[in-house]
Amino acid sequence: MERVDPDDDIVMLGSGLTMIDQVLSLEARRHRGRIQVISRHGLTPLPHRVPRSHPVAPTFEPGTTPLSGMMKALREAASKTEDWRAVVDGLRPVTQALWQQLSTAERARFLRHANAWWSIHRHRLAPDMWESFSRMRQSGQVTVTAGWLKEIYHAGGKVRSAYLDRHSRTLRQISSDWLVNCTGMERCSISKTPLLKKMSSRGMISSDVMGLGLAVDRDSRLIDAAGVVSRSAFALGPMTVGQFFEIFAVPDIRVQAAAVAERIAQDLS
Ligand SMILES: Cc1cc2nc3c(=O)[nH]c(=O)nc-3n(C[C@H](O)[C@H](O)[C@H](O)COP(=O)(O)OP(=O)(O)OC[C@H]3O[C@@H](n4cnc5c(N)ncnc54)[C@H](O)[C@@H]3O)c2cc1C
């Protein structure tokens, strides 16, 4: 970002926390150019409220309620609670277990219809960050568009991005000096990493069923192409998203790392 001139126009692909980080670091460098954000839903993270409300435990029985029932129960609980954040925060201790209890079809349905909404409610911004970002939107410097990026090419020294607008379903183009990849999770999949591609071609690893990251069992042990669980190789963090779903923030990875360390210690003894 140091190479970006303060008057350059920028397109950010993705509208999650990575985008917010990039936009606010540009603001700190007194950026004046236009920043256009494109993401499939055009949704941006919501703010925390201070002081935080005490988390409210879920009203449904994990493991017995289907996905649609859980969504209904969440909406009802949020409408009855002064701050919806308390309901979302109450899910945190059970989110991984809930994900693991969903069938593959339900996981796919959740990712397709609810994940973007879950993300903006769950992965929130500090209030002052949210205010800074909102000010930039209100001033017109930052715009957020819902659409699918279809093509990127060079034209006259600029980057031309063609996207399918979500609302009008028409193909539109925008021109900028830079395009910044803020899509985050995409990097977890095998196809995005040379090392993982090589390991996959040797059959040492495989994709999880959803193709989000690596296949691991509930102990974070790698599962190879033949479906055999490794005795000695583990994966940690975002790469294990298919098994654990909420495994991006350091507090979650820390718990996983401690569990893997214990398993290795047990194996050795
Ligand atoms: C912009 C941004 C902001 C974030 N903010 C927060 C936050 O506020 N709070 C929070 O909890 N989480 C945050 N996260 C998420 C968190 O940082 C990540 O989930 C976490 O760092 C993942 O840890 P990791 O060890 O799995 O991977 P990484 O931290 O990405 O580490 C992977 C390491 O492996 C190395 N590596 C990769 N391939 C190879 C190779 N072939 N050979 C050798 N080395 C290799 C890389 O160089 C890197 O050092 C943020 C993430 C981003 C991108």
The ligand as an SDF file (V2000), in Angstrom:
LIG
                    3D

 53 58  0  0  0  0  0  0  0  0999 V2000
   -5.9970   -8.2290    7.6760 C   0  0  0  0  0  0  0  0  0  0  0  0
   -6.2810   -9.2530    8.7520 C   0  0  0  0  0  0  0  0  0  0  0  0
   -6.6760   -8.8350   10.0240 C   0  0  0  0  0  0  0  0  0  0  0  0
   -6.9420   -9.7680   11.0210 C   0  0  0  0  0  0  0  0  0  0  0  0
   -7.3300   -9.3340   12.2540 N   0  0  0  0  0  0  0  0  0  0  0  0
   -7.5310  -10.2220   13.2360 C   0  0  0  0  0  0  0  0  0  0  0  0
   -7.8770   -9.7860   14.5760 C   0  0  0  0  0  0  0  0  0  0  0  0
   -7.9850   -8.5800   14.8400 O   0  0  0  0  0  0  0  0  0  0  0  0
   -8.0770  -10.7220   15.5240 N   0  0  0  0  0  0  0  0  0  0  0  0
   -7.9630  -12.0490   15.2710 C   0  0  0  0  0  0  0  0  0  0  0  0
   -8.1350  -12.8510   16.1690 O   0  0  0  0  0  0  0  0  0  0  0  0
   -7.6320  -12.4910   14.0290 N   0  0  0  0  0  0  0  0  0  0  0  0
   -7.4160  -11.6130   13.0150 C   0  0  0  0  0  0  0  0  0  0  0  0
   -7.1050  -12.0480   11.7570 N   0  0  0  0  0  0  0  0  0  0  0  0
   -7.0610  -13.4970   11.5170 C   0  0  0  0  0  0  0  0  0  0  0  0
   -5.7580  -14.0860   11.9880 C   0  0  0  0  0  0  0  0  0  0  0  0
   -4.7060  -13.1840   11.7770 O   0  0  0  0  0  0  0  0  0  0  0  0
   -5.4880  -15.3370   11.1790 C   0  0  0  0  0  0  0  0  0  0  0  0
   -6.6140  -16.1880   11.1970 O   0  0  0  0  0  0  0  0  0  0  0  0
   -4.3110  -16.0770   11.7920 C   0  0  0  0  0  0  0  0  0  0  0  0
   -3.1570  -15.2850   11.6670 O   0  0  0  0  0  0  0  0  0  0  0  0
   -4.1100  -17.3930   11.0930 C   0  0  0  0  0  0  0  0  0  0  0  0
   -2.9800  -17.9920   11.6630 O   0  0  0  0  0  0  0  0  0  0  0  0
   -2.1490  -19.1010   10.9020 P   0  0  0  0  0  0  0  0  0  0  0  0
   -0.9670  -19.3670   11.7510 O   0  0  0  0  0  0  0  0  0  0  0  0
   -3.0580  -20.2300   10.5540 O   0  0  0  0  0  0  0  0  0  0  0  0
   -1.7380  -18.4380    9.5150 O   0  0  0  0  0  0  0  0  0  0  0  0
   -0.8200  -17.1730    9.2250 P   0  0  0  0  0  0  0  0  0  0  0  0
   -0.8360  -16.1880   10.3730 O   0  0  0  0  0  0  0  0  0  0  0  0
   -1.2380  -16.6870    7.8790 O   0  0  0  0  0  0  0  0  0  0  0  0
    0.6490  -17.7740    9.1570 O   0  0  0  0  0  0  0  0  0  0  0  0
    1.0320  -18.6440    8.1080 C   0  0  0  0  0  0  0  0  0  0  0  0
    2.5440  -18.6120    8.0760 C   0  0  0  0  0  0  0  0  0  0  0  0
    3.0070  -19.6470    7.2310 O   0  0  0  0  0  0  0  0  0  0  0  0
    3.9870  -19.1430    6.3610 C   0  0  0  0  0  0  0  0  0  0  0  0
    3.9870  -19.9390    5.1320 N   0  0  0  0  0  0  0  0  0  0  0  0
    2.9800  -20.1120    4.2490 C   0  0  0  0  0  0  0  0  0  0  0  0
    3.3690  -20.9390    3.2680 N   0  0  0  0  0  0  0  0  0  0  0  0
    4.6280  -21.3080    3.5260 C   0  0  0  0  0  0  0  0  0  0  0  0
    5.5890  -22.1410    2.8690 C   0  0  0  0  0  0  0  0  0  0  0  0
    5.2910  -22.7760    1.7240 N   0  0  0  0  0  0  0  0  0  0  0  0
    6.7970  -22.2640    3.4360 N   0  0  0  0  0  0  0  0  0  0  0  0
    7.0920  -21.6510    4.5980 C   0  0  0  0  0  0  0  0  0  0  0  0
    6.2390  -20.8450    5.2630 N   0  0  0  0  0  0  0  0  0  0  0  0
    5.0300  -20.6740    4.7230 C   0  0  0  0  0  0  0  0  0  0  0  0
    3.5770  -17.6940    6.1180 C   0  0  0  0  0  0  0  0  0  0  0  0
    4.6660  -16.9290    5.6910 O   0  0  0  0  0  0  0  0  0  0  0  0
    3.1070  -17.3060    7.5310 C   0  0  0  0  0  0  0  0  0  0  0  0
    4.1650  -16.8920    8.3480 O   0  0  0  0  0  0  0  0  0  0  0  0
   -6.8330  -11.1440   10.7440 C   0  0  0  0  0  0  0  0  0  0  0  0
   -6.4310  -11.5560    9.4600 C   0  0  0  0  0  0  0  0  0  0  0  0
   -6.1630  -10.6300    8.4880 C   0  0  0  0  0  0  0  0  0  0  0  0
   -5.7160  -11.1040    7.1220 C   0  0  0  0  0  0  0  0  0  0  0  0
  1  2  1  0
  2  3  1  0
  2 52  2  0
  3  4  2  0
  4  5  1  0
  4 50  1  0
  5  6  2  0
  6  7  1  0
  6 13  1  0
  7  8  2  0
  7  9  1  0
  9 10  1  0
 10 11  2  0
 10 12  1  0
 12 13  2  0
 13 14  1  0
 14 15  1  0
 14 50  1  0
 15 16  1  0
 16 17  1  0
 16 18  1  0
 18 19  1  0
 18 20  1  0
 20 21  1  0
 20 22  1  0
 22 23  1  0
 23 24  1  0
 24 25  2  0
 24 26  1  0
 24 27  1  0
 27 28  1  0
 28 29  2  0
 28 30  1  0
 28 31  1  0
 31 32  1  0
 32 33  1  0
 33 34  1  0
 33 48  1  0
 34 35  1  0
 35 36  1  0
 35 46  1  0
 36 37  1  0
 36 45  1  0
 37 38  2  0
 38 39  1  0
 39 40  1  0
 39 45  2  0
 40 41  1  0
 40 42  2  0
 42 43  1  0
 43 44  2  0
 44 45  1  0
 46 47  1  0
 46 48  1  0
 48 49  1  0
 50 51  2  0
 51 52  1  0
 52 53  1  0
M  END
$$$$
